[in-house]
Amino acid sequence: MLQSSTVVGGQLQRDWFGSVNHVARVTPWLHTPARIYAEYGVVVFAALLLAAWLLTRRTGDLRRVTAALWAPVGVLIAIWVNQFLVASVAEPRPYTVMPHALVLVSRSTDPSFPSDHAVMAGAVAAGVLLAHRKLGLVAVCLAVLMAATRVYVGAHFPLDVVAGLAVGAIVALASYAVARPLVTRAVVSLSRTRVRPLVTTLPGGA
């Protein structure tokens, strides 16, 4: 894919990335855990979505169940929306602009802004927060950690992940606000059928 040579934020972005990259160079003991989380942390966020559903269905609160069931859909929508942003900005990866940067993961030819990983993490955090406050706070912390890790391993500039978190959260919240009436009715209807255990484990109405 043809990329622009323009870095969002200009020299300030490069300076921020250079500072983080220097930290990565002097903390080799962090390389392995950072690389694993940066590449495979998506499994953690999938587990958060599953946990949100399991926890909310035990409460019998169908409003929270609705939020939990919509959360993965909101994530997919956020990632889809981000593809248009990535293509329109076409920012090069840090290691393309700064070839001497330390890179701890496989080099991608995809544009850098906003970060898909950060979008995913931000969307999951927002969705889980709507469904289950305590678990949502954990998700927020893990989302920030994912964003920081993607910069640490050399895959993104700082603003790439900040924008990614924002895009993910905004799209997840906005899509839920639009879909909530319809999804809520669907969940209530399901609670009156044989598949009731999918939305609540309580025997009575909620």
Buried (B, 14 or more C-beta within 10 A) or exposed (E): EEBEEEBBBEEEBBEBBEEBBEEBEEEEEBBEEBBEBBBEBBEBBBEBBEBBBEBBBEBBBBBBBBBBBBBBBBBEBBBEBBEEBBEEBBBBBBBBBBEEBBBBBEEBEEBBBBBBBBBBBBBBBBBBBBBBEEBBEBBBEBBBBBBBBBBBBBBBBBBBBBBBBBBBBBBBBBBBEEBBEEBBEBBBEBBEEEEBEBBBEBEEEB
